[in-house]
Amino acid sequence: MMLDLWERDSLPVQPATALDWLVLTLLPEVGARRLYRLREQQPAWPQGWLAALPVAAQPALREYLAHGEQSRAGAQAARLLAWCDQGPHRGVIHPGHPDWPALLDEIADPPPLLWVWGDVGLLSAPALAVVGTRKPTSEGSRNARHFSHALAGRGLCIVSGLALGIDGLAHQAALDAGGETIAVLGCGIDTLYPRQHQVLRDRLLAERGLLISEHPPGVMARPQFFPRRNRIITGLAMGVLVVEAALKSGSLVSARMAVEQNRDVFALPGSLSNPQAAGCLWLIQQGARLTCTPEEIFDELPLTLVDSVESTRAVSAPEEAVGLLALLGEVPVPIDTLIEQTGRAIGEVSSELLMLEIEGRAGQAAGGWVRTL
């Protein structure tokens, strides 16, 4: 009897390979919520899981357990996994994998697995989600860039959905700051959506970025995927910043999910006459933190997280920013002069000046830029 008990306790309580997990997601009547409940119940793998699955799913899993990749489900999973071998920095992670983000296990229905493409190490970085409308005003666009650039420049990984509007601006600003960003897709990992973001996706993969999706290669974007995607965006982050959102929008869905996941919600105030600000004003009425500066977000984050981010910033702060600041004084210096003196591109100089302005170390005056400290 004691031997039987030892043998039972020594059995694994969940699948150990990406192939196993992928097969489970392909079974009929099996979804993310059911798989998460099974993980919580911890039946022994594989027989305990087999017994707990719906009757409709049992024959396919039984066939896979007996024949592996020779089974129908096993062969389908193996074909999908072949995508990982078609280029660098591709993979599939699952619960128990060393790169699996622990924060996702805090939400009610985490994905059973994630397809990843890019720097998978970003999943362990302190992160903030930035969301908002696909049709921002000029003020909303400026705010998205300003906050994302400042927060990424101080070491926070910016998480968003690669959509048009606020999402894309947040990703771009994070990369402009030399920071990190994660794009959560509402389609297959290899599907380009929206098509206007080809350049942004390529840049994200070439620099400090990561694409993730719970959908396998080849899956096209569908409307019902995006609300589900939002739970991953907020689930990966310590909090969510809503830049601009209408009263009926996916961004408010994200905010609600963030509250349910016990995440901080920050909202930027806007004009009473701007319908794209109505959602943010409503969130503030409901208890979201009214936020006017990036520093206010850091003030609300856990102290240990702030320390971690500040340490990262100290290590990775670009020397170029210090050199550019040295060229500024009380007399305004035109940006053309700064470009000529540094020999750097206009985009690079503009990005450094923006960061210095955000930090309160430089500012614009009539005729050019001045040092403010």
PyMOL commands that set and color helices and strands:
alter all, ss='L'
color gray80, all
select helices_A, chain A and resi 2-9+18-26+32-41+47-52+55-70+72-86+102-106+120-124+138-153+166-176+195-206+225-235+250-260+275-285+294-300+303-316+319-326+335-342+346-358
alter helices_A, ss='H'
color red, helices_A
select strands_A, chain A and resi 90-93+114-118+127-131+157-160+181-184+209-213+239-242+264-267+289-290+362-365+368-371
alter strands_A, ss='S'
color yellow, strands_A
deselect
rebuild
show_as cartoon
